[in-house]
Amino acid sequence: NDASTVFDLVILGGGSGGYAAALRASQLGLDVALIEKNKLGGTCLHQGCIPTKALLHAGEIADAAREGAEFGVRSTFDGIDIAGVHKYKDGVVSGLYKGLQGLVASRKITYVEGEGRLSSPTSVDVNGQRYNGRHVLLATGSVPRSLPGLTIDGDRIISSDHALVLDRVPKSAIVLGGGVIGVEFASVWKSFGAEVTIVEGLPHLVPVEDENSSKLLERAFRKRGITFSLGSFFQGAEYTDDGVRVTLDNGKTFEAEVLLVAIGRGPVSQGLGYEEAGVATERGFVQVDEYCQTNVPTISAVGDLIPTLQLAHVGFAEGILVAERLAGLSPVPIDYDGVPRVTYCHPEVASVGVTEARAKELYGADQVVTLKYNLGGNGKSKILKTAGEIKLVQVRDGAVVGVHMVGDRLGEQVGEAQLIYNWEALPAEVAQLIHAHPTQNEALGEAHLALAGKPLHS
Ligand code: FAD
C-alpha cells in the first residue's frame, strides 16, 4: 500500500461480517483492504459459534456414554479429560481457520494485520499507514458485557471467552443470564458433570423466544437437574474461600466455584474514531439504514456492531449486502423476522418468524391460530428417545408466520421452517409435500397436516 492507493472498500474487522463483505466484494471485482487486529474469522470462529458447538458435542458424547444402558449398550461415563476436549475443539477451529486464511489469500484482498482506527470518512490508519478507500465498512463486532461493580477476573468470575478455555470442569457454576450464550454453557457444564444454576432477571429462559419454547426448555433443564432462578435480578457478587457468592434482589444467595457472566455483548465502537468521523451511534451501536449504510454516505456498518440480531449468519448476510450495493447491484434489504434462530443446548430451541405474542400484536388476537405437535408421535424421535414439540403460528386461513421448535437436533429442521416462512407457504401446501419417514423432519410435515385439518398421527 502506498499513500496514493485508493481501495474500493476498506474493511475494519475480519469477523463474520467483515470477511463475508471482503469475499463477496472481491468476487464482484472490487479492490479490497481487510484490516484485522486479532484473528481472521473473529468471534464466531474463535470465541463463539464453532468452539461452543464442539464443547456441546463433547457433552453429547458424555451423555451418550451415561445413557448407553437405555439402548442396551454397555458403557460407563468415566469423566471428562478437559485437555482432550480442548484439543478436539481447537482442532476443529484451526482447521476452519486455515481454510478461511487460504480463501482470503486466494482472492484479490489486501489483508492487513493490526489495530485500525477510522481517520476520516474515507480512510483507516493502521500500523502507522493510511489505507484510503472510496468506501469504508465498520465491522468491529462485540465483546462480553459486565455489570457495574462486577469485575470479570478470568478465573472465578468469567466471560464466555474464559469459559471456552477453562482448564477444568467446575464442580459448580452460576450462569448469570439465561439467553443463548448462558443456556449453552449451562448445558455443556451439566453434561460435563457440574452442578449448574442459571440466574435470569426476566421471567423466562431464552426470553426472546415464544413463551412456549421457554417453558419447554425450562421443563427439560429441570429434568436434567439444572436449577435456575427466574424473575429476580443480580444484586452483587463476593468471593468466598473457594468460589463466588451471588446475591439477588429478592435476598436469595447462590454459591459456586465459578460465575459465568453471560448478560449480553456490547459493540466495539469506542476510541476508534467513529464519532470524530460523524458516525451516529446509540448506546455504542452504530446506526444504519436498511442497506447497512450509516449517516455518513461513505461509511457502512454490519454485524454485532449494529443493533440487529447478533448472529454470525446475519453478519454474513449484511456483509454480502454491503458488498453488492457498493458493486452497483440492487440487493434486497434483510427481513430480520425471516432469519432462522437456533439456541444450541440439550434440547435445542429453534425458530423462524414471529412469536405468538408478536403475531397477535401484528394481526389481532382473533386472527392468530396456533398448533402444537408433540414429538411423542414421531418415530425417529422415539428411536432417539428425545422429547420435543413444534408450534406453528398461523394467520387465520393464511400463511404460517412463526415456527417454534424445542427438541434435540431440531436446529437442523429450521431450514425447512425458513422456507415455509419466507415463501409464505399455506399449511395445505406444506402438507402436500411428502416428508421422508422416519425422520424428525416428518414432524414438521405432520404439524402442517394437522394445521391444514388433515392430521395423520395426532
Ligand atoms: P466479530 O466476529 O466480533 O468480529 C469483529 C472483528 O473485528 C474481530 O475479529 C476483532 O478482532 C476485529 N476488530 C475489532 N476492533 C478492531 C480494530 N480496531 N482493528 C482491527 N480489527 C478490529 N452466532 C451464530 O450465528 N450462531 C452461534 O451458534 C453463535 N454462537 C455464539 C456463541 C458465543 C459464546 C458467542 C460469544 C457468540 C456466538 N454467536 C453465534 C454470535 C457470533 O459470534 C457473532 O454474531 C458474530 O461473530 C458477529 O460477527 P462480527 O463480524 O460482527 O463481529
Boltz pocket constraint, residues with backbone or C-beta under 6 A from the ligand:
constraints:
  - pocket:
      binder: B
      contacts: [[A, 12], [A, 13], [A, 14], [A, 15], [A, 16], [A, 17], [A, 18], [A, 35], [A, 36], [A, 37], [A, 38], [A, 39], [A, 40], [A, 41], [A, 42], [A, 43], [A, 44], [A, 45], [A, 47], [A, 48], [A, 49], [A, 50], [A, 52], [A, 114], [A, 115], [A, 116], [A, 117], [A, 139], [A, 140], [A, 141], [A, 142], [A, 160], [A, 181], [A, 268], [A, 272], [A, 302], [A, 303], [A, 304], [A, 305], [A, 309], [A, 310], [A, 311], [A, 312], [A, 313], [A, 314], [A, 315], [A, 342], [A, 344]]
      max_distance: 6.0
